[in-house]
Amino acid sequence: MMTEYQGQEFQEVVGEGLVLVDFFATWCGPCQMVMPVLDQIAQELDYVKIYKVDIDKFRQLAIDFQVRGVPTLILFKDGKIVDQASGYRPKAKIVEWINSHK
C-alpha cells in the first residue's frame, strides 16, 4: 500500500533502497487515475516503497524538487534521485521504469 507523506524528515523517507515518490494534487484528474495503479504496484513489488506527497500541503517540498506539473513521479535510490517522470503512465510502463533502476 502507498504511504502518504506526513511531513517527517524527507531524507529519512527516501534514504534507503528504492523509493518512488508521487507528487500529486487532489484536484488533478491524471493524479486520481494513477493513484490506484501505484497502489497495485506497491502491493505487488516488495522492493520499492511508494509515497505520495500532496503538493498543496507540502508546497515547499514540491518547489525543492522542481515539480512543475502533477503527477510527477520521482524515483530515488539510497537517497539520490535516479529518474523522474511527469503525467499519467500505464501500470506496465511504470513497472518497467522502476525495474530499470533496481
The first five atom37 places (N, CA, C, CB, O) and aatype in JSON, in Angstrom:
{
  "aatype": [12, 12, 16, 6, 18, 5, 7, 5, 6, 13, 5, 6, 19, 19, 7, 6, 7, 10, 19, 10, 19, 3, 13, 13, 0, 16, 17, 4, 7, 14, 4, 5, 12, 19, 12, 14, 19, 10, 3, 5, 9, 0, 5, 6, 10, 3, 18, 19, 11, 9, 18, 11, 19, 3, 9, 3, 11, 13, 1, 5, 10, 0, 9, 3, 13, 5, 19, 1, 7, 19, 14, 16, 10, 9, 10, 13, 11, 3, 7, 11, 9, 19, 3, 5, 0, 15, 7, 18, 1, 14, 11, 0, 11, 9, 19, 6, 17, 9, 2, 15, 8, 11],
  "atom_mask": [
    [1, 1, 1, 1, 1],
    [1, 1, 1, 1, 1],
    [1, 1, 1, 1, 1],
    [1, 1, 1, 1, 1],
    [1, 1, 1, 1, 1],
    [1, 1, 1, 1, 1],
    [1, 1, 1, 0, 1],
    [1, 1, 1, 1, 1],
    [1, 1, 1, 1, 1],
    [1, 1, 1, 1, 1],
    [1, 1, 1, 1, 1],
    [1, 1, 1, 1, 1],
    [1, 1, 1, 1, 1],
    [1, 1, 1, 1, 1],
    [1, 1, 1, 0, 1],
    [1, 1, 1, 1, 1],
    [1, 1, 1, 0, 1],
    [1, 1, 1, 1, 1],
    [1, 1, 1, 1, 1],
    [1, 1, 1, 1, 1],
    [1, 1, 1, 1, 1],
    [1, 1, 1, 1, 1],
    [1, 1, 1, 1, 1],
    [1, 1, 1, 1, 1],
    [1, 1, 1, 1, 1],
    [1, 1, 1, 1, 1],
    [1, 1, 1, 1, 1],
    [1, 1, 1, 1, 1],
    [1, 1, 1, 0, 1],
    [1, 1, 1, 1, 1],
    [1, 1, 1, 1, 1],
    [1, 1, 1, 1, 1],
    [1, 1, 1, 1, 1],
    [1, 1, 1, 1, 1],
    [1, 1, 1, 1, 1],
    [1, 1, 1, 1, 1],
    [1, 1, 1, 1, 1],
    [1, 1, 1, 1, 1],
    [1, 1, 1, 1, 1],
    [1, 1, 1, 1, 1],
    [1, 1, 1, 1, 1],
    [1, 1, 1, 1, 1],
    [1, 1, 1, 1, 1],
    [1, 1, 1, 1, 1],
    [1, 1, 1, 1, 1],
    [1, 1, 1, 1, 1],
    [1, 1, 1, 1, 1],
    [1, 1, 1, 1, 1],
    [1, 1, 1, 1, 1],
    [1, 1, 1, 1, 1],
    [1, 1, 1, 1, 1],
    [1, 1, 1, 1, 1],
    [1, 1, 1, 1, 1],
    [1, 1, 1, 1, 1],
    [1, 1, 1, 1, 1],
    [1, 1, 1, 1, 1],
    [1, 1, 1, 1, 1],
    [1, 1, 1, 1, 1],
    [1, 1, 1, 1, 1],
    [1, 1, 1, 1, 1],
    [1, 1, 1, 1, 1],
    [1, 1, 1, 1, 1],
    [1, 1, 1, 1, 1],
    [1, 1, 1, 1, 1],
    [1, 1, 1, 1, 1],
    [1, 1, 1, 1, 1],
    [1, 1, 1, 1, 1],
    [1, 1, 1, 1, 1],
    [1, 1, 1, 0, 1],
    [1, 1, 1, 1, 1],
    [1, 1, 1, 1, 1],
    [1, 1, 1, 1, 1],
    [1, 1, 1, 1, 1],
    [1, 1, 1, 1, 1],
    [1, 1, 1, 1, 1],
    [1, 1, 1, 1, 1],
    [1, 1, 1, 1, 1],
    [1, 1, 1, 1, 1],
    [1, 1, 1, 0, 1],
    [1, 1, 1, 1, 1],
    [1, 1, 1, 1, 1],
    [1, 1, 1, 1, 1],
    [1, 1, 1, 1, 1],
    [1, 1, 1, 1, 1],
    [1, 1, 1, 1, 1],
    [1, 1, 1, 1, 1],
    [1, 1, 1, 0, 1],
    [1, 1, 1, 1, 1],
    [1, 1, 1, 1, 1],
    [1, 1, 1, 1, 1],
    [1, 1, 1, 1, 1],
    [1, 1, 1, 1, 1],
    [1, 1, 1, 1, 1],
    [1, 1, 1, 1, 1],
    [1, 1, 1, 1, 1],
    [1, 1, 1, 1, 1],
    [1, 1, 1, 1, 1],
    [1, 1, 1, 1, 1],
    [1, 1, 1, 1, 1],
    [1, 1, 1, 1, 1],
    [1, 1, 1, 1, 1],
    [1, 1, 1, 1, 1]
  ],
  "atom_positions": [
    [[0.84, -1.19, 0.0], [0.0, 0.0, 0.0], [0.88, 1.25, 0.0], [-0.95, 0.0, 1.22], [1.93, 1.29, 0.64]],
    [[0.42, 2.24, -0.72], [1.13, 3.51, -0.76], [1.03, 4.19, 0.6], [0.58, 4.42, -1.87], [0.03, 4.05, 1.31]],
    [[2.06, 4.93, 0.95], [2.08, 5.65, 2.21], [1.99, 7.14, 1.93], [3.35, 5.33, 3.02], [2.69, 7.66, 1.05]],
    [[1.12, 7.83, 2.66], [1.02, 9.27, 2.48], [2.08, 9.96, 3.34], [-0.4, 9.78, 2.85], [2.21, 9.68, 4.53]],
    [[2.82, 10.84, 2.71], [3.85, 11.6, 3.4], [3.18, 12.54, 4.4], [4.74, 12.39, 2.4], [2.23, 13.24, 4.06]],
    [[3.69, 12.54, 5.63], [3.06, 13.32, 6.7], [3.94, 14.45, 7.23], [2.7, 12.4, 7.83], [3.63, 15.05, 8.26]],
    [[5.04, 14.75, 6.52], [5.89, 15.85, 6.96], [7.11, 15.42, 7.73], [0.0, 0.0, 0.0], [7.85, 16.27, 8.23]],
    [[7.35, 14.12, 7.83], [8.56, 13.66, 8.51], [9.79, 14.07, 7.7], [8.52, 12.12, 8.7], [9.67, 14.56, 6.57]],
    [[10.95, 13.88, 8.27], [12.2, 14.23, 7.59], [12.26, 13.51, 6.25], [13.44, 13.87, 8.47], [12.29, 12.28, 6.21]],
    [[12.27, 14.26, 5.16], [12.15, 13.67, 3.83], [13.31, 12.73, 3.51], [12.08, 14.76, 2.78], [13.11, 11.69, 2.89]],
    [[14.5, 13.09, 3.93], [15.66, 12.25, 3.62], [15.54, 10.88, 4.3], [16.96, 12.94, 4.08], [16.07, 9.89, 3.78]],
    [[14.86, 10.81, 5.43], [14.62, 9.51, 6.07], [13.66, 8.66, 5.24], [14.05, 9.71, 7.49], [13.78, 7.43, 5.22]],
    [[12.73, 9.31, 4.57], [11.75, 8.6, 3.74], [12.43, 7.98, 2.53], [10.63, 9.56, 3.29], [12.16, 6.83, 2.18]],
    [[13.31, 8.75, 1.88], [13.91, 8.28, 0.62], [15.33, 7.75, 0.79], [13.93, 9.41, -0.38], [15.97, 7.37, -0.2]],
    [[15.83, 7.72, 2.01], [17.24, 7.44, 2.24], [17.71, 6.04, 2.0], [0.0, 0.0, 0.0], [18.92, 5.83, 1.82]],
    [[16.83, 5.06, 1.99], [17.3, 3.68, 1.91], [16.52, 2.89, 0.87], [17.18, 3.01, 3.27], [15.28, 2.86, 0.89]],
    [[17.24, 2.25, -0.03], [16.6, 1.4, -1.04], [15.97, 2.2, -2.16], [0.0, 0.0, 0.0], [16.3, 3.37, -2.39]],
    [[15.04, 1.55, -2.85], [14.33, 2.15, -3.98], [13.02, 2.73, -3.49], [14.09, 1.11, -5.12], [12.19, 2.02, -2.91]],
    [[12.82, 4.02, -3.71], [11.63, 4.73, -3.23], [11.06, 5.56, -4.37], [11.96, 5.63, -1.99], [11.77, 6.36, -4.99]],
    [[9.78, 5.37, -4.64], [9.07, 6.16, -5.64], [8.2, 7.16, -4.91], [8.22, 5.25, -6.59], [7.39, 6.79, -4.05]],
    [[8.36, 8.44, -5.25], [7.56, 9.49, -4.63], [6.64, 10.08, -5.7], [8.46, 10.59, -3.98], [7.09, 10.55, -6.74]],
    [[5.35, 10.05, -5.41], [4.32, 10.59, -6.3], [3.9, 11.94, -5.77], [3.1, 9.62, -6.41], [3.21, 12.03, -4.76]],
    [[4.31, 13.01, -6.46], [3.85, 14.35, -6.13], [2.52, 14.54, -6.84], [4.91, 15.45, -6.54], [2.46, 14.48, -8.07]],
    [[1.45, 14.78, -6.07], [0.1, 14.82, -6.63], [-0.69, 15.98, -6.05], [-0.63, 13.49, -6.37], [-0.24, 16.64, -5.11]],
    [[-1.86, 16.21, -6.62], [-2.81, 17.19, -6.08], [-4.19, 16.54, -6.1], [-2.79, 18.54, -6.9], [-4.51, 15.78, -7.02]],
    [[-4.99, 16.84, -5.1], [-6.32, 16.23, -5.0], [-7.23, 16.68, -6.14], [-6.96, 16.59, -3.67], [-8.17, 15.96, -6.5]],
    [[-6.97, 17.84, -6.72], [-7.8, 18.39, -7.8], [-7.35, 17.93, -9.19], [-7.78, 19.91, -7.74], [-7.94, 18.33, -10.19]],
    [[-6.32, 17.1, -9.26], [-5.7, 16.69, -10.53], [-6.29, 15.37, -11.03], [-4.17, 16.56, -10.38], [-6.15, 14.34, -10.37]],
    [[-6.95, 15.4, -12.19], [-7.54, 14.2, -12.77], [-6.55, 13.08, -13.04], [0.0, 0.0, 0.0], [-6.77, 11.95, -12.6]],
    [[-5.44, 13.36, -13.76], [-4.46, 12.3, -14.0], [-3.86, 11.73, -12.7], [-3.34, 12.84, -14.89], [-3.5, 10.56, -12.64]],
    [[-3.75, 12.57, -11.68], [-3.25, 12.09, -10.38], [-4.2, 11.05, -9.8], [-3.09, 13.27, -9.38], [-3.76, 10.02, -9.28]],
    [[-5.5, 11.32, -9.9], [-6.5, 10.38, -9.38], [-6.49, 9.08, -10.18], [-7.9, 11.02, -9.42], [-6.79, 8.01, -9.64]],
    [[-6.16, 9.16, -11.47], [-6.09, 7.96, -12.31], [-4.87, 7.11, -11.97], [-6.05, 8.36, -13.79], [-4.96, 5.88, -12.01]],
    [[-3.75, 7.73, -11.64], [-2.52, 6.98, -11.4], [-2.46, 6.4, -9.98], [-1.31, 7.87, -11.65], [-1.73, 5.44, -9.74]],
    [[-3.22, 6.97, -9.04], [-3.14, 6.5, -7.66], [-3.49, 5.02, -7.47], [-4.06, 7.32, -6.81], [-2.73, 4.32, -6.81]],
    [[-4.6, 4.52, -8.03], [-4.87, 3.09, -7.86], [-3.83, 2.22, -8.54], [-6.25, 2.76, -8.41], [-3.57, 1.1, -8.1]],
    [[-3.23, 2.71, -9.61], [-2.16, 1.98, -10.3], [-0.96, 1.87, -9.36], [-1.76, 2.68, -11.63], [-0.37, 0.8, -9.23]],
    [[-0.59, 2.97, -8.72], [0.54, 2.96, -7.79], [0.24, 2.1, -6.57], [0.88, 4.38, -7.35], [1.14, 1.44, -6.05]],
    [[-1.02, 2.1, -6.12], [-1.41, 1.22, -5.01], [-1.18, -0.25, -5.37], [-2.88, 1.44, -4.64], [-0.66, -1.02, -4.57]],
    [[-1.58, -0.63, -6.59], [-1.36, -2.01, -7.05], [0.12, -2.34, -7.1], [-1.99, -2.22, -8.45], [0.55, -3.4, -6.64]],
    [[0.9, -1.44, -7.65], [2.34, -1.66, -7.76], [2.96, -1.81, -6.38], [3.03, -0.51, -8.53], [3.81, -2.67, -6.17]],
    [[2.54, -0.97, -5.43], [3.06, -1.04, -4.06], [2.77, -2.39, -3.42], [2.46, 0.09, -3.21], [3.59, -2.9, -2.65]],
    [[1.63, -2.97, -3.74], [1.27, -4.28, -3.19], [2.03, -5.41, -3.88], [-0.22, -4.52, -3.31], [2.3, -6.44, -3.26]],
    [[2.37, -5.23, -5.15], [2.99, -6.3, -5.93], [4.51, -6.31, -5.86], [2.56, -6.18, -7.35], [5.12, -7.37, -5.92]],
    [[5.13, -5.15, -5.75], [6.59, -5.06, -5.76], [7.09, -4.76, -4.36], [7.07, -3.97, -6.75], [6.93, -3.65, -3.85]],
    [[7.71, -5.75, -3.74], [8.16, -5.56, -2.36], [9.52, -4.86, -2.27], [8.24, -6.89, -1.66], [9.98, -4.56, -1.17]],
    [[10.17, -4.6, -3.39], [11.49, -3.98, -3.37], [11.44, -2.47, -3.61], [12.36, -4.63, -4.42], [12.49, -1.83, -3.72]],
    [[10.24, -1.91, -3.69], [10.12, -0.46, -3.83], [9.08, 0.06, -2.85], [9.74, -0.08, -5.29], [8.0, -0.52, -2.71]],
    [[9.42, 1.16, -2.16], [8.45, 1.82, -1.29], [7.86, 2.97, -2.09], [9.13, 2.34, 0.06], [8.56, 3.65, -2.84]],
    [[6.56, 3.19, -1.93], [5.9, 4.27, -2.67], [5.23, 5.23, -1.69], [4.86, 3.69, -3.68], [4.44, 4.83, -0.84]],
    [[5.58, 6.49, -1.83], [5.0, 7.55, -1.01], [4.28, 8.53, -1.92], [6.09, 8.28, -0.17], [4.69, 8.76, -3.06]],
    [[3.21, 9.11, -1.4], [2.54, 10.18, -2.13], [2.65, 11.46, -1.32], [1.05, 9.82, -2.42], [2.5, 11.47, -0.1]],
    [[2.93, 12.55, -2.04], [3.12, 13.86, -1.42], [2.13, 14.83, -2.05], [4.59, 14.37, -1.58], [2.18, 15.08, -3.25]],
    [[1.23, 15.36, -1.23], [0.25, 16.34, -1.68], [0.95, 17.69, -1.83], [-0.96, 16.43, -0.68], [1.4, 18.27, -0.84]],
    [[1.03, 18.18, -3.06], [1.78, 19.43, -3.3], [1.12, 20.65, -2.68], [1.93, 19.66, -4.79], [1.78, 21.66, -2.46]],
    [[-0.17, 20.57, -2.38], [-0.84, 21.7, -1.74], [-0.54, 21.74, -0.24], [-2.35, 21.61, -1.97], [-0.53, 22.82, 0.35]],
    [[-0.3, 20.59, 0.37], [0.07, 20.53, 1.79], [1.56, 20.77, 1.99], [-0.33, 19.17, 2.39], [1.98, 21.36, 2.99]],
    [[2.35, 20.31, 1.04], [3.82, 20.37, 1.17], [4.4, 21.12, -0.03], [4.44, 18.94, 1.27], [5.22, 20.59, -0.78]],
    [[3.96, 22.35, -0.18], [4.35, 23.19, -1.32], [5.87, 23.37, -1.41], [3.67, 24.56, -1.22], [6.43, 23.3, -2.5]],
    [[6.52, 23.6, -0.27], [7.98, 23.83, -0.3], [8.72, 22.6, -0.8], [8.49, 24.22, 1.09], [9.72, 22.73, -1.51]],
    [[8.26, 21.42, -0.45], [8.89, 20.19, -0.92], [8.76, 20.09, -2.45], [8.25, 18.96, -0.24], [9.71, 19.69, -3.13]],
    [[7.59, 20.44, -2.96], [7.38, 20.43, -4.42], [8.31, 21.44, -5.1], [5.91, 20.74, -4.76], [8.85, 21.16, -6.17]],
    [[8.48, 22.6, -4.48], [9.39, 23.61, -5.03], [10.82, 23.11, -4.99], [9.27, 24.94, -4.24], [11.57, 23.26, -5.96]],
    [[11.21, 22.51, -3.86], [12.58, 22.0, -3.71], [12.93, 20.98, -4.8], [12.75, 21.36, -2.33], [14.07, 20.92, -5.25]],
    [[11.95, 20.18, -5.2], [12.18, 19.15, -6.22], [11.74, 19.6, -7.61], [11.45, 17.86, -5.84], [11.63, 18.78, -8.53]],
    [[11.48, 20.89, -7.76], [11.15, 21.5, -9.05], [10.0, 20.79, -9.76], [12.38, 21.5, -9.94], [10.04, 20.54, -10.96]],
    [[8.97, 20.47, -8.98], [7.78, 19.85, -9.55], [7.0, 20.94, -10.29], [6.89, 19.16, -8.44], [6.52, 21.89, -9.67]],
    [[6.89, 20.78, -11.59], [6.23, 21.8, -12.42], [4.84, 21.37, -12.87], [7.08, 22.12, -13.64], [4.03, 22.19, -13.29]],
    [[4.56, 20.08, -12.77], [3.26, 19.55, -13.15], [2.97, 18.31, -12.33], [0.0, 0.0, 0.0], [3.89, 17.68, -11.8]],
    [[1.72, 17.96, -12.24], [1.34, 16.77, -11.49], [0.53, 15.84, -12.39], [0.54, 17.15, -10.23], [-0.19, 16.31, -13.26]],
    [[0.63, 14.55, -12.18], [1.53, 13.9, -11.23], [2.98, 13.92, -11.72], [1.09, 12.46, -10.99], [3.25, 13.81, -12.92]],
    [[3.89, 14.06, -10.78], [5.31, 13.9, -11.04], [5.8, 12.77, -10.17], [6.11, 15.23, -10.77], [5.63, 12.79, -8.95]],
    [[6.4, 11.78, -10.8], [6.96, 10.63, -10.09], [8.47, 10.79, -10.06], [6.54, 9.28, -10.78], [9.11, 10.95, -11.1]],
    [[9.04, 10.75, -8.86], [10.49, 10.84, -8.72], [10.96, 9.55, -8.06], [10.91, 12.1, -7.87], [10.47, 9.15, -7.0]],
    [[11.92, 8.91, -8.71], [12.46, 7.65, -8.22], [13.8, 7.91, -7.55], [12.61, 6.62, -9.37], [14.72, 8.48, -8.15]],
    [[13.9, 7.48, -6.29], [15.12, 7.64, -5.51], [15.75, 6.27, -5.27], [14.83, 8.35, -4.16], [15.04, 5.27, -5.12]],
    [[17.05, 6.24, -5.24], [17.77, 5.02, -4.85], [18.79, 5.44, -3.82], [18.44, 4.3, -6.08], [19.71, 6.21, -4.1]],
    [[18.63, 4.92, -2.61], [19.51, 5.24, -1.49], [19.67, 6.75, -1.31], [20.88, 4.6, -1.69], [20.78, 7.26, -1.09]],
    [[18.54, 7.47, -1.41], [18.52, 8.89, -1.12], [18.84, 9.82, -2.28], [0.0, 0.0, 0.0], [18.75, 11.04, -2.14]],
    [[19.22, 9.25, -3.42], [19.56, 10.08, -4.57], [18.54, 9.89, -5.69], [20.99, 9.74, -5.08], [18.07, 8.78, -5.93]],
    [[18.21, 10.98, -6.37], [17.28, 10.89, -7.5], [17.95, 10.14, -8.63], [16.82, 12.31, -7.96], [19.06, 10.49, -9.05]],
    [[17.27, 9.1, -9.14], [17.8, 8.36, -10.29], [16.99, 8.65, -11.55], [17.8, 6.87, -10.0], [17.5, 8.47, -12.66]],
    [[15.73, 9.08, -11.4], [14.92, 9.39, -12.57], [13.63, 10.08, -12.11], [14.6, 8.11, -13.38], [13.26, 10.02, -10.94]],
    [[12.97, 10.72, -13.06], [11.66, 11.28, -12.77], [10.84, 11.34, -14.05], [11.79, 12.68, -12.14], [11.38, 11.37, -15.16]],
    [[9.53, 11.35, -13.87], [8.6, 11.36, -14.99], [7.37, 12.15, -14.58], [8.21, 9.9, -15.44], [7.0, 12.18, -13.41]],
    [[6.74, 12.78, -15.56], [5.52, 13.54, -15.29], [4.38, 13.01, -16.14], [5.74, 15.03, -15.56], [4.59, 12.47, -17.23]],
    [[3.17, 13.18, -15.63], [1.99, 12.76, -16.36], [1.59, 11.33, -16.07], [0.0, 0.0, 0.0], [2.31, 10.58, -15.41]],
    [[0.42, 10.97, -16.57], [-0.1, 9.62, -16.37], [0.66, 8.62, -17.23], [-1.6, 9.57, -16.69], [0.97, 8.89, -18.39]],
    [[0.95, 7.47, -16.65], [1.55, 6.35, -17.37], [0.83, 5.08, -16.96], [3.09, 6.24, -17.08], [0.44, 4.94, -15.8]],
    [[0.65, 4.15, -17.89], [0.0, 2.9, -17.53], [0.9, 2.05, -16.62], [-0.36, 2.11, -18.79], [2.12, 2.24, -16.57]],
    [[0.28, 1.13, -15.92], [0.98, 0.3, -14.94], [2.22, -0.38, -15.51], [0.03, -0.75, -14.4], [3.28, -0.33, -14.9]],
    [[2.09, -1.0, -16.67], [3.22, -1.74, -17.26], [4.42, -0.82, -17.48], [2.81, -2.39, -18.59], [5.56, -1.22, -17.27]],
    [[4.17, 0.41, -17.91], [5.26, 1.37, -18.15], [5.92, 1.79, -16.84], [4.73, 2.61, -18.88], [7.14, 1.93, -16.78]],
    [[5.12, 1.98, -15.8], [5.68, 2.37, -14.51], [6.52, 1.23, -13.94], [4.55, 2.77, -13.52], [7.62, 1.47, -13.43]],
    [[6.02, 0.01, -14.01], [6.76, -1.15, -13.5], [8.07, -1.32, -14.27], [5.9, -2.45, -13.61], [9.12, -1.56, -13.68]],
    [[8.01, -1.19, -15.58], [9.21, -1.29, -16.42], [10.22, -0.21, -16.03], [8.85, -1.17, -17.94], [11.42, -0.47, -15.94]],
    [[9.72, 0.99, -15.8], [10.56, 2.13, -15.4], [11.24, 1.86, -14.05], [9.72, 3.42, -15.32], [12.44, 2.07, -13.89]],
    [[10.45, 1.39, -13.09], [11.01, 1.06, -11.76], [12.07, -0.03, -11.89], [9.88, 0.59, -10.79], [13.16, 0.09, -11.34]],
    [[11.74, -1.09, -12.63], [12.66, -2.22, -12.77], [13.96, -1.84, -13.47], [11.99, -3.33, -13.53], [14.99, -2.48, -13.25]],
    [[13.92, -0.81, -14.3], [15.15, -0.4, -14.98], [16.16, 0.24, -14.02], [14.81, 0.57, -16.11], [17.3, 0.5, -14.39]],
    [[15.72, 0.51, -12.79], [16.59, 1.14, -11.8], [16.84, 0.26, -10.56], [15.99, 2.46, -11.36], [17.36, 0.73, -9.55]],
    [[16.47, -1.0, -10.65], [16.64, -1.9, -9.5], [18.09, -2.09, -9.14], [16.02, -3.25, -9.78], [18.41, -2.81, -8.19]]
  ]
}
